[in-house]
């Protein structure tokens, strides 16, 4: 067993040992044991993924672990990337969970399930057969569902969120099962090596891609299969939210890339159809725009972050779709660049979304609320959490020097340079994609300015915010680790370029050289300046120089302000329109901040508003109170899932007549079903 295999085995062993020991120890030390065990397993798993990204391939077959097929595992650079990302997120979540779990989450089930959830996410990218992948996928679904329901006794919304998540994730599993079963039938085997050699008819190949794309896209939270995400992520414990939003959703991206660009490669004579990847590009674009619009108008901090995940997964799918489309058009260099941008954004998103969900959890831990409209003033009461949230917000806004800026810049470079020679379909789709990336970045800035400014600055708007205190050291430690990852990825993204290039080479053989489509940063002077030079493309960007310029500008501006202030300072009362000192009620809330943006996209969002006027008893002309209600529903959920759920409910009610308690009727059902199947088997050749 080589390095990746040994490290992955140790990581899985740590997860299993932690899950077995956590229920047996006293409640007071259970969170520490579970958190440290999960963090240790994540660190070893990240090392295993890093070794695979470095080019150390590994495979194993364990025939006795599963009936009939056994367990097949393998790590290549692509799988290693997702294992490394999952391990890194698990380290931060494990450390953070030590303090967070003391807030009523030290139960045996929760603490034992957390490391099993991490183990399942380490296994999914390491699966090398259909049965192994499906078992790991189902284990991931069950463990995450248990963690989502961890606080069902505190809030009634948790049960509904768990129900939505359970139904959506298992419908996705059915789609994946159907697609991979069809591919395995055509390959006469279920090992991935056999699937790569399969030759399917075009119609069967398209059906396999569509089924697997639907199943994996639902896990990634892609619109319109996103309905579970803004429900489950906010209701889960915050360190679990970080694992789900920064690691679990990546498995959907991994599945689409693995099936579409790898397993179906052999069955696509002459290359995969271009419409596959235009579909992926379109789904990503719709998800990016819809997700960030919903985030921009949301006043629930964790729900805002959940919709932000939909937006970022949409950007990743846009890169993946563009890569597949460029590959079909014979542009391997652009395909490799787009795929590097997508995979780099997976890494960047994992870092800053881990930080943001943990910071939101700290706010919830300290105040008991996620409502931005009643927060405010946390900067003075929670200074470390405020600073860490600001780092994550900068990254999520795709502004320099945040790490999200680098991957979105690469994505834009691949789309812009492909427009002149992309054919008719590309001439229509790619300019729209450029517009979507640019607009989503602008809306992301507005979204996180709202979240940070309203939630952390100004005055507290409620007693809960006024009484907030800083988080425990372990929670700050978990957030600090994620912030360090954000800073490292922002200032030195070229460090992981060789590993990303090997992952690209796994999916696009011959498209990416040994150093990837981003040349120059691997060694020599380019590594010292941390500059990205795009081979054959007019694009150069130095994150380190950008960061230095931003810091220098801030220092110069602060120095200039201080020098001007030193000449003479006068204290004066702020202008208050003659109404007296400003109060917290006069500040912008999250709802009022988003209202102008809501007006611009009124036809898309269709907000529901209501004004309740209560007059004084003495006179109908004097008003005692005015209450304004605003609700921005999820239109896709209401228009798509509402009729479907109503139809299922109607069918269920009518089907009750079939079950009248008669044993004879039930036997007749079985008899006629068996007879029909026998007739069908006799007719089908």
C-alpha positions in Angstrom: 0.0 0.0 0.0 1.5 3.4 -1.0 1.2 6.8 0.6 -2.3 7.8 -0.4 -3.7 4.4 0.5 -2.1 4.3 3.9 -3.1 7.8 4.8 -6.7 7.2 3.6 -6.9 4.0 5.6 -5.7 5.8 8.7 -8.2 8.6 8.2 -11.1 6.2 7.9 -9.8 4.2 10.9 -9.7 7.4 13.0 -13.3 8.2 11.9 -14.5 4.7 12.9 -12.6 4.7 16.2 -14.0 8.2 17.1 -17.6 7.1 16.2 -17.2 4.0 18.5 -15.6 5.8 21.4 -17.7 9.0 21.5 -20.9 7.3 22.8 -18.9 5.5 25.6 -17.3 8.5 27.2 -18.9 11.0 29.6 -20.9 13.9 28.1 -18.5 16.6 29.3 -15.6 15.2 27.3 -17.6 13.8 24.4 -17.4 17.0 22.2 -13.7 17.2 22.7 -13.1 13.6 21.7 -15.4 13.8 18.7 -14.0 17.1 17.5 -10.4 16.2 17.9 -10.9 12.8 16.3 -12.8 14.4 13.4 -10.1 17.0 13.0 -7.3 14.4 13.1 -9.1 12.3 10.5 -9.6 15.3 8.3 -5.9 16.2 8.5 -4.8 12.7 7.5 -7.4 12.7 4.8 -6.2 16.0 3.5 -2.7 14.6 3.4 -3.9 11.5 1.5 -5.6 13.7 -1.1 -2.5 15.9 -1.4 -0.4 12.8 -2.1 -2.8 11.7 -4.8 -2.7 15.2 -6.3 1.1 15.0 -6.3 0.8 12.0 -8.7 0.8 9.0 -6.3 -2.0 6.8 -7.7 -3.5 4.1 -5.5 -6.1 1.4 -6.0 -7.4 -1.5 -3.9 -10.1 -4.2 -4.1 -11.6 -5.7 -1.0 -13.8 -8.5 -2.2 -15.2 -9.5 1.2 -16.6 -6.2 2.4 -19.7 -6.1 0.1 -21.7 -9.0 -1.2 -21.2 -10.0 -4.8 -19.1 -7.0 -6.0 -16.8 -6.2 -3.0 -15.4 -2.8 -2.5 -13.2 -1.1 -5.1 -11.2 2.0 -4.1 -8.8 4.2 -6.0 -7.3 7.7 -5.7 -6.2 9.6 -8.8 -5.5 13.4 -8.8 -9.1 14.3 -9.4 -10.4 12.2 -6.5 -7.4 13.3 -4.4 -8.5 17.0 -4.9 -12.0 16.4 -3.4 -10.6 14.2 -0.6 -8.1 16.9 0.3 -10.8 19.6 0.3 -13.1 17.4 2.5 -10.3 16.8 4.9 -9.4 20.4 5.2 -13.0 21.4 5.9 -13.3 18.5 8.5 -10.2 19.9 10.4 -11.9 23.3 10.8 -15.3 21.9 11.6 -13.9 19.4 14.1 -12.0 22.1 16.1 -14.9 24.5 15.9 -17.4 21.8 17.0 -15.6 21.3 20.4 -17.0 24.6 21.7 -20.1 24.7 19.6 -21.3 21.3 20.7 -21.4 22.4 24.3 -24.4 24.4 23.4 -26.7 21.4 23.9 -25.3 19.2 21.1 -23.2 16.7 23.2 -25.6 13.8 22.6 -24.2 10.4 21.7 -25.9 10.2 18.3 -24.7 13.6 17.1 -21.1 13.1 18.3 -20.8 9.6 16.9 -22.4 10.5 13.5 -20.1 13.5 12.8 -17.0 11.4 12.1 -19.0 8.9 10.1 -20.2 11.8 7.9 -16.7 12.8 7.3 -15.7 9.2 6.5 -18.5 8.9 3.9 -17.3 12.1 2.2 -13.8 10.8 2.1 -15.0 7.5 0.5 -17.1 9.0 -2.3 -14.2 10.4 -4.4 -12.2 7.3 -3.6 -14.9 4.9 -4.9 -13.8 3.0 -8.0 -17.0 1.0 -8.7 -20.7 1.7 -9.0 -21.7 -0.3 -5.9 -18.9 1.3 -3.8 -19.9 4.7 -4.9 -23.6 4.1 -4.2 -23.0 2.7 -0.7 -20.7 5.6 0.2 -23.3 8.1 -1.3 -26.1 6.6 0.8 -24.0 6.6 3.9 -23.3 10.3 3.3 -27.0 11.0 2.9 -28.1 9.1 6.0 -25.4 10.6 8.3 -26.0 14.1 7.0 -29.7 13.7 7.5 -29.2 12.7 11.2 -27.0 15.7 11.7 -29.5 18.0 10.1 -32.2 16.7 12.5 -29.9 17.2 15.6 -31.8 20.2 16.9 -35.3 19.0 16.0 -36.4 19.3 19.6 -35.7 23.1 19.7 -37.2 24.3 16.4 -40.2 23.0 14.5 -38.6 24.1 11.2 -35.9 21.4 11.6 -38.3 18.6 11.0 -39.6 20.1 7.8 -36.1 20.8 6.6 -35.1 17.2 7.3 -38.1 15.9 5.4 -37.3 18.0 2.3 -33.7 16.9 2.5 -34.5 13.2 2.9 -36.9 13.2 -0.1 -34.6 15.3 -2.4 -31.4 13.4 -1.6 -33.0 10.0 -2.2 -34.7 11.0 -5.4 -31.2 12.1 -6.5 -29.9 8.7 -5.5 -32.5 7.0 -7.6 -31.5 9.1 -10.6 -27.8 8.3 -10.0 -28.6 4.6 -9.6 -30.6 4.5 -12.8 -27.9 6.2 -14.8 -25.0 4.2 -13.5 -26.9 0.9 -13.7 -27.6 1.6 -17.4 -23.9 2.4 -17.9 -22.9 -0.7 -16.0 -25.3 -2.9 -18.1 -23.8 -1.6 -21.3 -20.2 -2.2 -20.0 -21.0 -5.7 -18.6 -19.3 -4.7 -15.4 -19.4 -2.1 -12.7 -15.8 -1.2 -12.1 -14.9 2.2 -13.4 -12.2 0.8 -15.7 -14.9 -1.3 -17.3 -17.2 1.7 -17.6 -14.6 3.7 -19.4 -14.3 1.0 -22.1 -18.1 0.7 -22.6 -19.6 1.5 -26.0 -23.2 2.7 -25.7 -25.7 3.7 -28.4 -26.1 7.5 -28.5 -29.6 7.4 -27.0 -28.5 5.3 -24.1 -25.4 7.4 -23.6 -27.5 10.6 -23.4 -30.0 9.0 -21.0 -27.1 8.0 -18.7 -25.7 11.5 -18.7 -29.1 13.2 -18.1 -30.0 10.8 -15.2 -26.6 11.1 -13.5 -26.5 14.9 -14.1 -29.9 15.3 -12.4 -28.9 13.2 -9.4 -25.5 14.8 -8.9 -26.9 18.3 -9.5 -29.5 17.9 -6.8 -26.7 17.2 -4.3 -24.8 20.3 -5.5 -27.9 22.4 -4.9 -28.4 23.4 -8.6 -31.6 25.2 -9.6 -34.3 23.9 -9.8 -33.2 21.0 -7.6 -32.0 23.3 -4.8 -35.1 23.4 -2.7 -33.6 21.4 0.2 -30.4 23.5 0.5 -31.7 26.8 1.9 -33.8 24.7 4.3 -31.3 22.1 5.6 -28.2 24.2 5.8 -29.6 26.9 8.1 -31.3 24.4 10.4 -28.3 22.1 10.8 -25.7 22.8 13.5 -23.3 25.4 12.2 -20.2 23.2 12.0 -22.4 20.6 10.2 -23.6 23.4 7.9 -20.0 24.1 7.1 -19.3 20.5 6.2 -22.4 20.3 4.1 -22.0 23.6 2.2 -18.2 23.5 1.8 -17.6 19.8 1.3 -20.8 17.7 0.7 -22.1 19.8 -2.2 -18.7 19.4 -3.9 -19.6 15.7 -4.3 -22.2 16.6 -6.8 -19.6 18.5 -8.9 -17.3 15.6 -8.6 -20.0 13.2 -9.8 -20.8 15.3 -12.9 -17.2 15.7 -13.8 -16.3 12.0 -13.2 -19.2 10.7 -15.3 -19.4 13.2 -18.0 -15.7 13.8 -18.7 -14.3 10.4 -17.6 -16.6 7.4 -17.4 -18.5 8.3 -20.5 -15.4 9.2 -22.5 -15.1 5.8 -24.1 -18.8 5.6 -25.1 -18.7 8.9 -26.8 -17.2 8.2 -30.2 -16.1 11.4 -31.8 -16.5 13.2 -28.5 -19.4 14.0 -26.2 -22.3 16.0 -27.7 -21.9 19.8 -27.2 -25.4 20.1 -25.9 -24.4 18.2 -22.8 -22.1 20.9 -21.7 -24.3 23.7 -22.9 -26.9 22.2 -20.6 -24.4 22.2 -17.7 -23.4 25.8 -18.5 -27.0 26.9 -18.6 -27.9 25.2 -15.3 -24.8 26.8 -13.7 -25.7 30.2 -15.0 -29.3 30.0 -13.8 -28.2 28.7 -10.4 -25.6 31.5 -10.0 -28.1 34.3 -10.8 -31.0 32.9 -8.9 -28.9 31.9 -5.9 -27.3 35.3 -5.4 -30.6 37.2 -6.0 -32.2 35.2 -3.2 -29.2 35.7 -1.0 -29.3 39.4 -1.6 -32.8 39.8 -0.3 -32.6 37.3 2.6 -32.5 38.6 6.2 -31.7 35.2 7.6 -27.9 35.0 7.9 -27.6 31.2 7.4 -30.2 31.1 4.7 -28.3 33.8 2.9 -25.2 31.7 3.1 -27.1 28.7 1.8 -28.3 30.5 -1.3 -24.7 31.8 -1.7 -23.7 28.1 -2.0 -26.2 27.7 -4.8 -24.6 30.7 -6.5 -21.0 29.4 -6.1 -21.9 25.9 -7.2 -23.5 27.5 -10.3 -20.2 29.3 -11.1 -18.4 26.0 -10.7 -20.8 24.3 -13.1 -20.3 27.1 -15.5 -16.6 26.4 -15.6 -17.2 22.7 -15.9 -19.7 23.2 -18.7 -17.4 25.6 -20.5 -14.6 23.1 -20.2 -16.7 20.3 -21.7 -17.9 22.6 -24.5 -14.4 23.8 -25.4 -13.3 20.2 -25.5 -16.0 19.3 -28.1 -14.9 22.3 -30.1 -11.3 21.2 -30.3 -10.0 24.0 -27.9 -8.0 21.9 -25.4 -6.1 24.9 -23.9 -9.3 26.8 -23.2 -11.0 23.6 -21.9 -8.1 23.1 -19.5 -8.2 26.7 -18.3 -12.0 26.6 -17.7 -11.6 23.3 -15.7 -8.8 24.7 -13.6 -11.0 27.7 -12.8 -13.9 25.5 -11.8 -11.7 23.2 -9.6 -9.9 26.2 -8.0 -13.3 27.7 -7.2 -14.3 24.5 -5.5 -11.2 24.9 -3.3 -11.8 28.6 -2.7 -15.5 28.2 -2.0 -14.7 25.4 0.5 -12.4 27.8 2.4 -14.5 30.9 2.7 -17.8 29.1 3.1 -16.4 27.1 6.0 -15.4 30.4 7.6 -18.7 32.2 6.9 -20.9 29.4 8.3 -18.8 29.1 11.4 -18.9 32.8 11.9 -22.7 32.7 11.5 -22.8 29.9 14.0 -20.8 32.1 16.5 -23.4 34.8 16.0 -26.2 32.3 16.6 -24.3 30.9 19.6 -24.0 34.4 21.2 -27.3 35.9 20.3 -29.7 33.0 19.7 -30.9 34.5 16.4 -30.0 34.5 12.7 -32.2 37.5 11.8 -30.0 40.3 10.5 -32.8 42.8 11.1 -32.4 42.4 14.9 -28.6 42.1 15.0 -26.1 44.9 14.8 -23.4 46.3 17.1 -21.5 43.0 17.2 -18.2 44.6 16.2 -17.6 45.9 19.8 -18.9 42.8 21.5 -17.5 40.1 19.2 -14.4 41.7 17.6 -12.6 38.4 16.6 -15.7 37.0 15.0 -16.3 40.3 13.2 -12.8 40.3 11.7 -13.1 36.7 10.7 -16.5 37.2 9.1 -15.1 40.2 7.2 -12.3 38.0 5.7 -14.9 35.5 4.5 -17.2 38.2 3.2 -14.3 39.7 1.2 -13.5 36.3 -0.3 -17.2 35.5 -1.1 -17.6 39.0 -2.8 -14.9 38.0 -5.4 -13.0 41.2 -4.7 -9.2 41.4 -4.6 -7.3 40.4 -2.6 -9.9 37.7 -1.6 -9.3 34.2 -2.7 -12.6 34.0 -4.6 -11.4 36.7 -6.9 -8.6 34.5 -8.4 -10.9 31.7 -9.5 -13.6 33.9 -10.9 -10.9 35.9 -12.8 -9.7 32.7 -14.4 -13.3 31.7 -15.3 -13.8 35.0 -17.0 -10.6 34.7 -18.9 -11.6 31.3 -20.3 -15.0 32.6 -21.3 -13.9 35.9 -22.8 -11.0 34.5 -24.9 -13.3 31.8 -26.2 -15.9 34.1 -27.7 -14.3 34.9 -31.1 -14.0 31.2 -32.1 -16.7 29.3 -30.4 -19.2 28.7 -33.2 -22.8 29.8 -33.3 -23.8 28.2 -30.0 -20.8 29.6 -28.2 -21.4 33.0 -29.7 -24.8 33.1 -28.0 -24.0 31.2 -24.8 -20.6 32.5 -23.8 -21.4 36.3 -23.8 -24.4 35.5 -21.6 -22.1 33.5 -19.4 -19.7 36.4 -19.1 -22.6 38.7 -18.1 -23.8 36.2 -15.5 -20.4 35.9 -13.9 -19.9 39.7 -13.8 -23.5 40.4 -12.5 -23.3 37.6 -9.9 -20.0 39.1 -8.6 -21.6 42.5 -8.3 -24.6 41.2 -6.5 -22.4 39.2 -4.2 -20.7 42.4 -3.2 -24.1 44.0 -2.3 -25.1 40.8 -0.4 -22.1 40.6 1.8 -21.9 44.4 2.4 -25.4 44.0 3.7 -24.6 41.0 5.8 -21.5 42.5 7.4 -22.7 46.1 7.7 -26.1 45.4 9.1 -25.2 42.4 11.2 -21.9 43.6 12.8 -21.7 47.4 12.5 -23.8 50.3 13.8 -25.9 49.8 17.0 -27.5 46.7 18.3 -31.2 46.4 17.4 -32.2 43.9 20.1 -31.3 43.0 23.7 -29.9 39.7 22.4 -27.4 41.5 20.2 -26.6 44.0 23.0 -25.7 41.1 25.4 -23.6 39.1 22.9 -20.2 37.9 24.0 -17.2 36.5 22.1 -17.1 32.8 21.2 -15.1 30.2 23.0 -11.4 29.7 22.0 -12.1 26.4 20.1 -14.7 28.1 17.9 -12.3 31.0 17.2 -9.6 28.4 16.4 -11.8 26.7 13.8 -12.6 30.0 12.2 -9.0 31.0 12.4 -7.8 27.9 10.5 -10.4 28.6 7.7 -9.3 32.2 7.6 -5.6 31.2 7.2 -6.6 28.9 4.3 -8.5 31.8 2.7 -5.4 34.0 3.0 -3.0 31.4 1.7 -5.2 30.7 -1.3 -5.6 34.4 -2.0 -1.9 35.2 -1.8 -0.4 32.0 -3.2 -2.9 30.2 -5.5 -0.1 28.9 -7.7 0.9 26.5 -4.9 -1.9 24.1 -5.8 -1.7 24.7 -9.6 0.4 21.5 -10.2 -2.2 19.4 -8.4 -5.0 21.0 -10.3 -3.2 20.4 -13.6 -2.9 16.7 -12.8 -6.6 16.6 -12.0 -7.4 18.3 -15.3 -5.2 15.8 -17.1 -7.3 13.0 -15.5 -10.4 14.4 -17.2 -9.0 15.9 -20.3 -6.0 13.7 -21.4 -3.7 15.7 -23.6 -5.4 19.0 -22.9 -3.3 20.0 -19.9 0.5 19.8 -19.8 2.4 18.7 -16.8 2.2 22.1 -15.2 -1.4 22.8 -16.3 -2.8 25.6 -18.5 -1.5 28.1 -16.0 2.2 28.2 -16.8 5.1 30.0 -15.2 4.0 29.8 -11.5 5.4 26.4 -10.6 9.0 27.3 -10.1 11.6 30.0 -10.7 10.9 33.7 -10.6 7.2 33.4 -11.3 6.9 31.5 -8.0 8.6 34.3 -6.1 6.2 36.9 -7.4 3.2 34.6 -7.3 2.0 35.6 -10.8 -0.4 33.8 -13.0 0.6 33.7 -16.6 -1.9 32.1 -19.0 -0.2 30.2 -21.7 -1.2 31.4 -25.2 -3.8 33.8 -23.6 -3.3 37.5 -23.0 -3.9 37.4 -19.2 -1.6 38.0 -16.3 -2.5 38.6 -12.7 -0.4 38.7 -9.5 -2.5 38.2 -6.3 0.5 39.1 -4.1 1.1 42.4 -5.9 -2.6 43.2 -5.8 -2.7 42.5 -2.0 0.3 44.7 -1.5 -1.2 47.5 -3.5 -4.4 47.3 -1.5 -2.6 47.3 1.8 -0.4 50.2 0.7 -3.4 52.2 -0.4 -5.1 51.6 3.0 -2.0 52.7 4.9 -1.6 55.8 2.8 -5.2 56.8 3.1 -5.2 56.2 6.9 -2.0 58.2 7.2 -3.5 61.1 5.2 -6.6 61.2 7.3 -4.6 61.2 10.5 -2.4 64.0 9.2 -5.4 66.1 8.3 -7.1 65.4 11.6 -4.0 66.4 13.5 -4.2 70.0 12.2 -7.4 70.5 14.2 -10.3 68.4 15.3 -13.7 69.7 16.2 -16.4 67.7 17.9 -19.9 68.4 16.7 -23.2 66.7 17.0 -24.5 64.8 14.0 -27.3 66.4 12.1 -30.5 64.6 13.2 -33.2 66.6 11.2 -34.3 68.1 14.5 -35.8 64.9 15.9 -33.2 64.3 18.6 -30.4 61.7 18.9 -30.4 58.8 16.4 -31.7 55.5 17.7 -31.1 51.9 16.6 -34.6 51.9 14.9 -33.4 54.6 12.5 -30.7 52.4 11.1 -30.9 50.4 7.9 -32.0 46.9 8.4 -31.2 44.0 6.1 -34.7 44.3 4.6 -34.5 48.0 3.9 -30.9 47.7 2.5 -32.1 45.1 0.0 -35.3 47.0 -1.0 -33.8 49.0 -3.9 -32.3 45.8 -5.3 -35.6 44.0 -4.8 -37.3 46.7 -6.9 -34.9 46.2 -9.7 -35.5 42.5 -9.9 -39.2 42.7 -8.9 -40.4 40.7 -11.9 -38.0 37.8 -11.0 -38.4 37.8 -7.2 -42.1 38.8 -7.0 -42.0 39.9 -3.3 -45.1 39.8 -1.2 -45.6 42.9 1.0 -48.3 43.9 3.4 -48.8 47.1 5.5 -50.9 46.8 8.7 -52.1 50.1 10.0 -53.5 50.3 13.6 -55.4 53.6 14.3 -56.0 55.0 17.7 -59.3 54.2 19.4 -60.2 57.8 19.7 -59.8 58.8 16.1 -59.6 56.9 12.8 -57.2 59.7 11.5 -54.5 59.2 14.2 -52.2 56.2 13.7 -51.0 54.2 16.7 -48.8 51.7 14.9 -47.8 50.8 11.3 -46.3 47.4 10.7 -44.7 46.5 7.4 -44.4 42.8 6.4 -42.2 41.7 3.5 -41.7 38.2 2.2 -39.6 37.1 -0.8 -40.7 33.5 -1.5 -38.8 31.0 -3.6 -40.7 31.3 -6.9 -39.2 28.2 -8.4 -40.1 26.2 -5.4 -43.7 27.6 -5.3 -44.3 27.2 -9.1 -42.6 23.8 -9.5 -42.8 21.9 -6.3 -46.2 23.2 -5.1 -48.2 21.6 -7.9 -46.2 18.4 -7.7 -46.8 18.1 -4.0 -50.5 18.9 -4.5 -50.8 16.2 -7.2 -48.9 13.6 -5.0 -51.2 14.4 -2.1 -54.3 14.0 -4.3 -53.1 10.6 -5.6 -52.3 9.5 -2.1 -55.8 10.4 -0.9 -57.4 8.5 -3.7 -55.1 5.5 -3.3 -56.5 5.0 0.2 -59.5 3.3 -1.4 -57.2 0.6 -2.7 -56.2 -0.4 0.9 -59.6 -1.3 2.4 -58.3 -4.0 4.7 -59.4 -6.9 2.6 -56.9 -9.8 2.6 -58.5 -11.2 -0.6 -57.9 -7.9 -2.4 -54.3 -7.8 -1.4 -53.8 -11.3 -2.6 -55.4 -10.4 -5.9 -53.0 -7.5 -6.3 -50.1 -9.8 -5.9 -51.5 -12.4 -8.3 -52.2 -10.0 -11.1 -48.9 -8.2 -10.6 -47.0 -11.5 -10.9 -49.1 -12.6 -13.9 -48.4 -9.4 -15.7 -44.7 -9.7 -15.1 -44.6 -13.2 -16.4 -46.5 -12.2 -19.5 -44.1 -9.2 -20.0 -41.1 -11.5 -19.7 -42.6 -13.9 -22.1 -43.2 -11.2 -24.7 -39.9 -9.4 -24.4 -37.2 -11.2 -26.4 
